[in-house]
Amino acid sequence: MATDAGTEIPRFPAGFLWGVSTSAHQIEGAAALREPSVWDVFTAGPGRVRDGSTAAVACDHYHRYTEDVALLADLGVDAYRFSVSWPRVNSPGGLDFYDRLVDELCAAGVRPVPTLFHWDLPAALDWLDRDTAYRFADYVSVVADRLGDRVATWITLNEPAEHTLLGHAIGAHAPGRRLLFDALPVAHHQLLAHGLALRALRAAGAADIGIANSHGPVWPASDDPADIAAADLYDALLNRLFAEPVLLGAYPEGMAELMGENAAEDLEVIAGPVDWYGVNYYAPSRVGAPGDGNGEYGGLALPAELPFSVREIEGRPVTDFGWPVVPEGLTELLTGLRDRYGDRLPPVLVTENGCSYEGVDDQDRIAYLDAHIRAVHTARAAGADVRGYFVWSLMDNFEWAEGYTRRFGLVHVDYTTLERTPKASYHWYREVLRAQRG
């Protein structure tokens, strides 16, 4: 298909996995049919969500999943990455919904790729409690026992970095804690949960398992040693802290002792070999020493107590979320992971990449996706073993603390009528996929 530049997307090899992603809390709705999650409790508090909304209805995917699977089939993706809601599985009939969804996907020829935790922890549980990791493994066994005959590819966790930092360190996401560095045991317990889930899935016969970690290059604000040191710390906290226990069986230097009791002993479990490594990418970060204000992370203000500041990346277009558009950062990330971890890095899937723009004729999203798909191709040409790419997201949805004010979807959702309208980017992506197979 012709792009704005008048050239076709370069050809990817046969077997490259093309998909789209969503998460349960952001699209399912039907909150009354499951037990509460930490996000239900969080959004019930005043002033925590930009537009005061909740995900009680969201896109009502729970009742409209057949319509949404039809959109996936028409789009022509190979795979659909969704998440399983732990609170829903804990509720009567909850697993039946995922049974129906997986059956519908299989009938449509779309590979189901469930993520087993995407931030919606049951409200009665707490990631500060080490036992939550073991409770997670029990839940994973239940899901694998029900769905494992039709699901080949599994994701244990989504973005434990964001859930730790935004939810437990600075209080901008559920459960709304402001623990700063005392939140690090939350990171460890999620990583332990990953390792225990990996064992549970292996015991159920699964052979295609990964984790979806968020990553982005970290650029020092200047060559000042204070800025370089701050950027190194930020990189350790946001990138290495979540990659290295999984890939290397070790925490970055000086961090293991901050993770709570048993951290060193748990690393053998955490480092069980994964079949592939998932990367969620949105933008690089420019980081320096603390200043008058410490900037933002994911559009949310960082506390002044932190020993670094996130600076603006100047001279770049930005999305409606204010995030800089830096497609070559994805190439840098993918080749950088290969260079840093070598043969300890398994094949990579880009499990999320996307942008927030208003409008159904979303030419900016088309340009964004076009450039980032090309960036993946460039990384592959440079030797990065990337085997798939998933757009975030299939449809507009509840964007956490931003509520319904940000639209990441290829499909527009009218939140009054719940009508789905494929955007220009949906039709563009469909033609890209057809051309890749032509």
PATOR-109817 format. One record per residue (C-alpha): x negated, z negated, y negated. Coordinates in nm, 3 decimals, padded with zeros to 5 digits. Layout:
<atoms>
> u/w/v
> X/Z/Y
...
</atoms>
This chain:
<atoms>
> u/w/v
> 00.000/00.000/00.000
> -00.121/00.075/-00.352
> -00.209/-00.225/-00.567
> -00.227/-00.252/-00.945
> -00.583/-00.126/-00.915
> -00.457/00.183/-00.733
> -00.637/00.101/-00.409
> -00.515/-00.027/-00.075
> -00.594/-00.371/00.059
> -00.898/-00.327/00.289
> -00.816/-00.319/00.657
> -00.845/-00.643/00.855
> -00.912/-00.634/01.230
> -00.639/-00.625/01.492
> -00.537/-00.978/01.579
> -00.589/-01.115/01.228
> -00.303/-01.361/01.182
> -00.075/-01.300/00.882
> 00.176/-01.567/00.791
> 00.358/-01.784/00.541
> 00.384/-02.163/00.515
> 00.641/-02.430/00.424
> 00.684/-02.804/00.483
> 00.981/-03.003/00.609
> 01.037/-03.240/00.317
> 01.013/-02.957/00.066
> 01.275/-02.728/00.221
> 01.488/-02.893/00.489
> 01.728/-03.115/00.297
> 01.984/-03.287/00.524
> 01.822/-03.617/00.431
> 02.125/-03.814/00.549
> 02.061/-03.692/00.904
> 01.718/-03.854/00.934
> 01.559/-04.187/00.860
> 01.396/-04.230/00.517
> 01.040/-04.128/00.445
> 00.801/-04.268/00.187
> 00.898/-03.970/-00.031
> 01.267/-04.067/-00.026
> 01.172/-04.415/-00.144
> 00.929/-04.281/-00.406
> 01.166/-04.027/-00.560
> 01.441/-04.287/-00.588
> 01.233/-04.463/-00.854
> 01.279/-04.361/-01.219
> 01.023/-04.138/-01.387
> 00.833/-04.043/-01.074
> 00.947/-03.679/-01.051
> 00.923/-03.449/-01.350
> 01.287/-03.335/-01.344
> 01.427/-03.651/-01.184
> 01.519/-03.462/-00.866
> 01.491/-03.549/-00.498
> 01.464/-03.345/-00.179
> 01.796/-03.468/-00.040
> 01.925/-03.108/-00.031
> 01.619/-02.902/-00.129
> 01.669/-02.550/00.016
> 01.904/-02.677/00.289
> 01.683/-02.506/00.544
> 01.819/-02.748/00.807
> 02.154/-02.569/00.792
> 02.026/-02.225/00.690
> 01.728/-02.182/00.922
> 01.873/-01.872/01.090
> 01.895/-01.700/00.751
> 01.538/-01.804/00.674
> 01.404/-01.683/01.010
> 01.574/-01.349/00.941
> 01.376/-01.334/00.615
> 01.057/-01.401/00.811
> 01.138/-01.126/01.059
> 01.211/-00.879/00.781
> 00.891/-00.977/00.605
> 00.698/-00.890/00.919
> 00.466/-01.190/00.941
> 00.293/-01.272/01.267
> 00.334/-01.647/01.226
> 00.532/-01.912/01.042
> 00.364/-02.238/00.955
> 00.627/-02.511/00.908
> 00.608/-02.887/00.947
> 00.788/-03.124/01.178
> 00.940/-03.424/01.002
> 00.837/-03.746/01.174
> 01.139/-03.928/01.023
> 01.369/-03.659/01.161
> 01.217/-03.678/01.507
> 01.274/-04.054/01.495
> 01.645/-03.991/01.435
> 01.918/-03.891/01.684
> 01.923/-03.516/01.738
> 01.619/-03.459/01.520
> 01.411/-03.284/01.784
> 01.709/-03.063/01.864
> 01.670/-02.900/01.524
> 01.310/-02.803/01.594
> 01.413/-02.680/01.939
> 01.661/-02.445/01.772
> 01.412/-02.337/01.505
> 01.139/-02.259/01.758
> 01.383/-02.066/01.976
> 01.494/-01.863/01.675
> 01.134/-01.787/01.576
> 01.041/-01.680/01.928
> 01.345/-01.455/01.949
> 01.238/-01.295/01.619
> 00.883/-01.236/01.744
> 00.731/-01.484/01.498
> 00.473/-01.732/01.624
> 00.574/-02.093/01.546
> 00.284/-02.293/01.399
> 00.404/-02.651/01.345
> 00.217/-02.901/01.130
> 00.279/-03.249/01.266
> 00.225/-03.443/00.943
> 00.283/-03.306/00.593
> 00.303/-03.629/00.387
> 00.655/-03.746/00.484
> 00.555/-04.068/00.659
> 00.846/-04.278/00.790
> 00.921/-04.538/00.523
> 00.869/-04.824/00.765
> 00.505/-04.726/00.827
> 00.189/-04.753/00.617
> -00.139/-04.559/00.640
> -00.325/-04.874/00.533
> -00.231/-05.006/00.877
> -00.462/-04.876/01.149
> -00.179/-04.896/01.403
> -00.003/-04.609/01.223
> -00.259/-04.370/01.374
> -00.154/-04.477/01.723
> 00.214/-04.453/01.633
> 00.142/-04.097/01.515
> -00.014/-04.006/01.850
> 00.296/-04.135/02.031
> 00.519/-03.920/01.808
> 00.296/-03.616/01.865
> 00.331/-03.660/02.241
> 00.709/-03.658/02.209
> 00.705/-03.338/02.002
> 00.456/-03.164/02.230
> 00.660/-03.255/02.537
> 00.970/-03.091/02.385
> 00.817/-02.785/02.216
> 00.494/-02.722/02.403
> 00.643/-02.464/02.640
> 00.697/-02.230/02.340
> 00.442/-02.347/02.083
> 00.083/-02.237/02.136
> -00.072/-02.317/01.796
> -00.062/-02.667/01.644
> -00.180/-02.830/01.320
> -00.230/-03.206/01.325
> -00.239/-03.300/00.953
> -00.193/-03.128/00.619
> -00.422/-03.218/00.328
> -00.511/-03.582/00.399
> -00.728/-03.565/00.084
> -00.427/-03.519/-00.145
> -00.215/-03.770/00.043
> -00.496/-04.024/00.003
> -00.589/-03.953/-00.359
> -00.252/-03.872/-00.513
> -00.043/-04.108/-00.303
> -00.268/-04.410/-00.260
> -00.551/-04.393/-00.515
> -00.381/-04.288/-00.840
> -00.012/-04.339/-00.761
> 00.119/-03.997/-00.862
> 00.268/-03.920/-00.518
> 00.440/-04.128/-00.253
> 00.398/-04.409/-00.175
> 00.284/-04.458/-00.534
> -00.012/-04.693/-00.492
> -00.301/-04.720/-00.743
> -00.580/-04.848/-00.521
> -00.860/-04.616/-00.642
> -01.152/-04.648/-00.396
> -00.968/-04.916/-00.198
> -00.751/-04.627/-00.075
> -01.031/-04.492/00.145
> -00.906/-04.665/00.464
> -00.598/-04.444/00.426
> -00.827/-04.143/00.464
> -00.988/-04.291/00.772
> -00.662/-04.381/00.941
> -00.528/-04.029/00.886
> -00.845/-03.883/01.035
> -00.815/-04.120/01.329
> -00.455/-04.004/01.366
> -00.584/-03.647/01.377
> -00.827/-03.732/01.657
> -00.566/-03.921/01.856
> -00.315/-03.639/01.808
> -00.576/-03.392/01.928
> -00.611/-03.592/02.249
> -00.233/-03.613/02.290
> -00.195/-03.238/02.244
> -00.477/-03.166/02.490
> -00.307/-03.394/02.741
> 00.009/-03.186/02.693
> -00.186/-02.867/02.768
> -00.234/-02.735/02.413
> -00.535/-02.510/02.364
> -00.506/-02.383/02.006
> -00.529/-02.678/01.768
> -00.656/-02.720/01.413
> -00.627/-02.933/01.100
> -00.535/-02.805/00.750
> -00.771/-02.951/00.491
> -00.767/-02.866/00.123
> -01.097/-02.735/-00.011
> -01.239/-02.582/-00.325
> -01.583/-02.524/-00.472
> -01.698/-02.795/-00.712
> -01.892/-02.674/-01.015
> -02.091/-02.918/-01.232
> -01.977/-02.909/-01.595
> -02.341/-02.865/-01.703
> -02.696/-02.907/-01.575
> -02.703/-03.261/-01.712
> -02.798/-03.496/-01.423
> -02.492/-03.713/-01.497
> -02.261/-03.414/-01.458
> -02.436/-03.302/-01.140
> -02.409/-03.651/-00.989
> -02.039/-03.671/-01.079
> -01.974/-03.329/-00.925
> -02.159/-03.431/-00.608
> -01.943/-03.742/-00.576
> -01.626/-03.542/-00.633
> -01.733/-03.288/-00.371
> -01.801/-03.569/-00.124
> -01.460/-03.727/-00.186
> -01.247/-03.412/-00.184
> -01.433/-03.183/00.053
> -01.697/-03.346/00.271
> -01.512/-03.673/00.339
> -01.240/-03.485/00.527
> -01.447/-03.206/00.683
> -01.754/-03.386/00.813
> -01.592/-03.649/01.034
> -01.402/-03.366/01.207
> -01.688/-03.117/01.223
> -01.998/-03.337/01.238
> -01.873/-03.672/01.364
> -02.009/-03.851/01.057
> -01.901/-03.953/00.708
> -02.102/-03.848/00.403
> -02.389/-04.087/00.335
> -02.279/-04.426/00.206
> -01.907/-04.375/00.276
> -01.856/-04.503/00.630
> -01.872/-04.866/00.517
> -01.585/-04.801/00.271
> -01.347/-04.683/00.544
> -01.251/-05.018/00.689
> -01.315/-05.180/01.026
> -01.399/-04.973/01.335
> -01.475/-04.662/01.126
> -01.805/-04.586/01.298
> -01.658/-04.639/01.645
> -01.362/-04.411/01.566
> -01.577/-04.112/01.479
> -01.605/-04.002/01.841
> -01.226/-03.970/01.853
> -01.205/-03.799/01.513
> -01.470/-03.543/01.608
> -01.298/-03.409/01.917
> -01.352/-03.032/01.906
> -01.084/-02.829/01.728
> -01.018/-02.464/01.813
> -01.008/-02.355/01.451
> -01.035/-02.510/01.106
> -00.761/-02.470/00.845
> -00.843/-02.426/00.477
> -00.591/-02.465/00.193
> -00.730/-02.310/-00.128
> -00.590/-02.293/-00.479
> -00.879/-02.318/-00.728
> -01.231/-02.451/-00.781
> -01.295/-02.765/-00.985
> -01.532/-02.808/-01.278
> -01.649/-03.168/-01.278
> -01.862/-03.384/-01.504
> -01.934/-03.744/-01.594
> -01.645/-03.954/-01.727
> -01.539/-03.868/-02.081
> -01.269/-03.954/-02.332
> -01.015/-03.843/-02.071
> -01.079/-03.774/-01.704
> -00.863/-03.463/-01.687
> -00.621/-03.372/-01.410
> -00.611/-03.323/-01.037
> -00.336/-03.094/-00.909
> -00.172/-03.107/-01.253
> -00.167/-03.488/-01.254
> -00.368/-03.709/-01.490
> -00.668/-03.892/-01.344
> -00.723/-04.259/-01.432
> -00.997/-04.350/-01.678
> -01.155/-04.583/-01.419
> -01.279/-04.298/-01.202
> -01.653/-04.214/-01.220
> -01.597/-03.843/-01.286
> -01.386/-03.615/-01.503
> -01.226/-03.283/-01.415
> -01.283/-03.027/-01.692
> -01.108/-02.705/-01.779
> -01.241/-02.382/-01.628
> -01.244/-02.168/-01.939
> -01.192/-01.796/-01.969
> -00.956/-01.764/-01.673
> -00.586/-01.683/-01.658
> -00.374/-01.973/-01.537
> -00.061/-01.999/-01.327
> 00.259/-02.159/-01.453
> 00.120/-02.482/-01.308
> -00.184/-02.446/-01.533
> -00.420/-02.387/-01.242
> -00.701/-02.136/-01.306
> -00.693/-01.811/-01.111
> -01.036/-01.775/-00.947
> -01.012/-01.556/-00.637
> -01.389/-01.534/-00.594
> -01.380/-01.913/-00.550
> -01.213/-01.850/-00.213
> -01.499/-01.623/-00.107
> -01.747/-01.887/-00.226
> -01.561/-02.156/-00.035
> -01.541/-01.964/00.293
> -01.902/-01.853/00.291
> -02.009/-02.197/00.170
> -01.839/-02.371/00.463
> -02.019/-02.135/00.698
> -02.353/-02.202/00.530
> -02.303/-02.579/00.520
> -02.178/-02.632/00.877
> -02.316/-02.336/01.070
> -02.218/-02.329/01.434
> -02.035/-02.661/01.396
> -01.764/-02.474/01.207
> -01.508/-02.307/01.437
> -01.314/-01.997/01.331
> -01.124/-02.052/01.006
> -00.762/-01.988/00.910
> -00.659/-01.989/00.544
> -00.352/-02.204/00.605
> -00.235/-02.210/00.240
> -00.295/-01.995/-00.065
> -00.045/-01.922/-00.338
> 00.063/-01.973/-00.696
> 00.351/-02.087/-00.916
> 00.517/-01.826/-01.137
> 00.869/-01.788/-01.266
> 01.086/-01.482/-01.216
> 01.194/-01.251/-00.937
> 00.987/-00.958/-01.063
> 00.674/-01.167/-01.011
> 00.393/-00.922/-01.079
> 00.152/-01.207/-01.156
> 00.199/-01.343/-00.804
> 00.136/-00.997/-00.659
> -00.189/-00.972/-00.856
> -00.288/-01.323/-00.746
> -00.225/-01.260/-00.376
> -00.386/-00.917/-00.388
> -00.706/-01.064/-00.535
> -00.719/-01.356/-00.292
> -00.660/-01.141/00.016
> -00.946/-00.922/-00.102
> -01.156/-01.237/-00.147
> -01.094/-01.323/00.220
> -01.200/-00.973/00.319
> -01.518/-01.008/00.113
> -01.595/-01.341/00.283
> -01.546/-01.181/00.624
> -01.779/-00.897/00.528
> -02.037/-01.161/00.434
> -02.012/-01.317/00.779
> -01.744/-01.584/00.745
> -01.535/-01.600/01.064
> -01.189/-01.601/00.904
> -00.907/-01.508/01.139
> -00.585/-01.559/00.945
> -00.417/-01.594/00.606
> -00.094/-01.778/00.521
> 00.082/-01.749/00.185
> 00.223/-02.064/00.029
> 00.518/-02.037/00.034
> 00.799/-01.849/00.202
> 01.050/-01.979/-00.054
> 01.074/-02.184/-00.371
> 01.101/-02.551/-00.284
> 01.072/-02.915/-00.390
> 00.723/-02.933/-00.537
> 00.663/-03.306/-00.491
> 00.619/-03.490/-00.824
> 00.700/-03.165/-01.008
> 01.046/-03.148/-00.849
> 01.202/-02.804/-00.882
> 01.007/-02.706/-01.194
> 00.746/-02.501/-01.003
> 00.821/-02.191/-00.799
> 00.568/-02.093/-00.532
> 00.799/-01.881/-00.317
> 00.803/-01.519/-00.211
> 01.178/-01.578/-00.199
> 01.370/-01.714/-00.499
> 01.610/-02.001/-00.429
> 01.905/-02.069/-00.658
> 01.930/-02.447/-00.632
> 02.297/-02.445/-00.731
> 02.423/-02.187/-00.481
> 02.120/-02.196/-00.245
> 02.123/-01.817/-00.243
> 01.794/-01.661/-00.131
> 01.663/-01.356/-00.320
> 01.342/-01.187/-00.207
> 01.107/-01.140/-00.502
> 00.888/-00.841/-00.580
> 00.600/-01.028/-00.411
> 00.801/-01.052/-00.087
> 00.846/-00.674/-00.078
> 00.479/-00.623/-00.172
> 00.354/-00.854/00.105
> 00.581/-00.680/00.356
> 00.426/-00.345/00.265
> 00.075/-00.493/00.289
> 00.150/-00.609/00.643
> 00.297/-00.273/00.739
> -00.011/-00.095/00.605
> -00.240/-00.330/00.800
> -00.066/-00.224/01.119
> -00.032/00.143/01.032
</atoms>
